[in-house]
C-alpha cells in the first residue's frame, strides 16, 4: 500500500498540492482525475518520491519514499511518465530489459532471471512478436506498451502512470487500461493512474480521486465521485451523469451534449 499522508508540495513559494491524504491499495486501480493544472502530474511525481514534500509525506511500508536512493525507489515503485520518449537504437527487448537496471550488480550484466522477467513482461503486454524490432519503428500504441513492459520488468509492487492513454486511439486506450487493470487485479499491484477521460476512469477504475486546485475534492467509487455536483465544481462546466446503457458505470456528458446545435453554414 502506498500512502499519501497530508502531502503538500510547493514550487518556490507557490503551493501546488495541499494536504493530500489517500491510499493506493494493493490489488486496485485508483484513477486520478481533475482539470488541467489541478496537480495530477505533480502528485504522481511526489508519490514516486521524485519531489521532496513541503509537508507530510508519501510512504510505503511506513517509510518516506523521497528519502530512498533512486535504486531503492525503482525496486519498489515503477513509473510510466507522460509523453516519455524511448531511446532510439534499441530493440523492444533491450528497452524492456532496462527495467532490470535497479537489480544489476556493479558489472551491469543481466542474468537468466532478468531475461525471464523481461520475457514475462513482453508476454503480458503482447509484445513478444515485436521483441527484436527497433523501438523507433513502433506505433504510438506499441511504444506505450513498451513503456509499461519496462515498468513491469522492475517487478515493483506499486505502478504509477501519468496519462498513459494520451494520444492513443480508442482501441489502444481500452487495451492499455484493460492491461493496467489486470495488473492490479491479477498481479496484486497497487496502481495509480492519472487520466483526463472521465468515462475511461469510470469504466476501468476501482476508485477515483478527484483533484482540483491542488486539493483532493472527492475520493471513492466511481458512482460516488462522478456526480454532477462534484464535476461541475471541479471543472467549472455543467455536466450530466447518467448510467452507461451497457455496463452501468457513470457516463459523463457535457451540458452541450443535450442542447440542439444550429446547422453549420
N, C-alpha and C positions, 0 to 999 in steps of 0.2 A: 504494500500500500504506500503510495506517495501522498504526503500530506502537506498542504499549504496552511501554515499557522499564522494568521494575521499578517500575511505577507504584504509589504509595502515596498514600492520601487520608485525612486526619483531619478530624474535626469537633470543634472546640475541642480537647480533649485525647483524644478517643475515636477510636481507629483504625477506619476504615470499610473501606478496601481496603489490602491488604498485598502489595507487591512483585509486582504483576500483570504478566506478560510474555506477550504474544500478538501475532499479526499478523492483520490483516484484509486479505486479498489481493484484488487486482482480479479481477473475474470470479467471485467466490464469495459465497455466503451463509453467514455464520457465525452460528449461533444461540447466544445466551447464556441459559443456564438456571440455576436454583437456587431454593432455598426463599425464602419471604418474609423480607425483612431480610438477604438474602445480599449486597446491594450492587449489584444489577444496574442500577438507575436511576442510582446514583452513578457506576458505570463508564461508562454511556452519556454522562452529562454531562461526565465527565472526558475521555473520548475526543473529545468535541466542543470541548474547550478552554474549557468554562464554569467549571471548577474548577481552581484552582492546586494542583498536587500538593505533598504534603509530602516526597515523594522520587520519583525517576525522572521520567518524562515520557510524554506522548502525542505522537508525532511523525509528520509527513507530509512526505515528501521531505527527511528529515533535519532538519526544523525543529520546535521545540516549539510545538504549536498554541495553547497558552494564552497565548503572548506576542503573537499576532497581533491586529490590530484586529477588531472584530465584522464589518466588511465583508469583510475578507480571509478570515476563517473561513467566512463564509457562501458565498463563492465556491468554497470547497474542500470543505466539509462541510455536508451538508443533514441536518437533524434533524426527525424526526416524533415529538414528545413524547407522553407518556402522558396520556390524558384531556384533550387540548387542546380549548379552546372556540373555535369560529370566530366572528369578529366579525359581529354582525347588521347588516343593512342593505346588504350587498354581494352581488352575484351570484357564481355559481361562477367565471365568467371573471375577474371583478375580483379575487377571492380568489387564484386561481392566479397572476395577474399580479403579486401581491405578492411572489412568489418571485423576481422580477427586480429587486427593490429594491437589492441589493448592486451591481448593474451600472449603475444610473442615475446620470446626472450631477447637477450641482447644481440643475438645473431640475426633475429628477424626472419627466421625461416619457418614456413608453415609445415606442420606435421600432418599425419593422416587424419587426426581428429579434426583439425582445422578444415581440411578438404572435405571431410564428411559433413561437417556442419554447413559449409558453403553449398555442397550439393543439395542438402535438405532445404536450404533457403531458396535455391533455384527451383526446386520442385514445388515448394509451397506457393511461389509466385508465378508458376507456369513459364519459366524462362529456360528450362533445360535445353530446348531446341535452339535457343539463341546464345548459348553459353560461349561460343567461340566467335561471336560477331562483335566487331568494334562498337563501343557504346555510342559513338558519334553517328552511326548509321541507323540508329533506332528511332522509332516514332516517339512522340511525347509521352504517350501512354506506356510504352515499353520502358522508357527511361524512368518513369515514375515507379514502375515495378522493380527496376534495378535498385533504386534508392531504398525501397522498402526491403528488398532482399539483403542489401548491405547492412541495413539496420538489424534484420533478423540474425545475420551472421554474428552479431555482437553477443547473442544469447543473453540479452539483458531482460530482467523481469518487468521493466517499465518501457513503454513505447510512446513517444511524443511526436505528433505530426502536425505541421503547420500548413494548412490549406493544401492537402495532398491531391485534391480534385481540381485545383485551379488550372484552367486552360485545357482540360480534358473534355472529350465529347461524352455523350450520355452513356454509351456502352462502357467506357473506361472509368467514368465516375462510379457507376454501380459496381463494376468489377473490383475497383480499388477498395471501396468501402465494405464490400462483402468479404474481401480478404482480411481487412483490418478487424472487422467484427469477429471473424472466425479465429483470428489470432488471440483475441480476448477470450472468447467463449471456450474454444477447444484447447488452447495452449495455456490459458490462465494468466495471460499478460494483463497488466494494468495499462490501459490505453487512453490517452488524452489526445483528441484531435480537434484542431481549430477549423471551423467551416463557415463559409459565407452563406451557403444554400441551406435555408431553414428546413426545407422539405426533405433534403437528404439527411439532415440531422434527425428529423422526426422519424424517418424510416429506419435508420440504422443504429441510433444511439440507445443505450440503456437508460442513461440520464443525460440531462442537458444543463449546462451552466451558462447563464445569460450575463454578459459583461457589458457595461455601458458607463462611459465617463470614468473609467478606471475603478469602478466598483462592481461587486457581484450583486446583481439585481434580483436574480432568481436561480434556484437550484432544485432539481427534482426530475421526475419522469417527464417525458415529452408532453403529455397532456396537462401537466401541472405548470410547465414553464411557457409553452407555446400558447398563450392566451392573448386575445386582442388587447387587454389592458397592459400586460407586460410588454408586448411587442410595440404597441403604439407609443408607449412612454419611452422605450429604449431607442427606437428608430425614428421617432418623430414623424410617423406617417400612419394614417389609418389603415388597418388591415382587417380582413375577415379570417376566421379559422373554422374550418368545417372538417368532419371526419372524411378521410380518404375513402372513395367508394369501393376500393378493393381490399386494402389491408387495414383500414380503420385508423391509421395513425393520423395525427393532426395534419391538415393541409392548409398551408398559409397562402392567402391570396391578397394582393394589394387592393385597396379600395377601388381603384380604377378598373379592376377586372370585372366589376359588376355594373359599370357605367357604360351607356351607349356612346360610341365614338362616331364623330362625323366622318363621312367618307373623304378619303384623300382626293384632293382635286389636282 
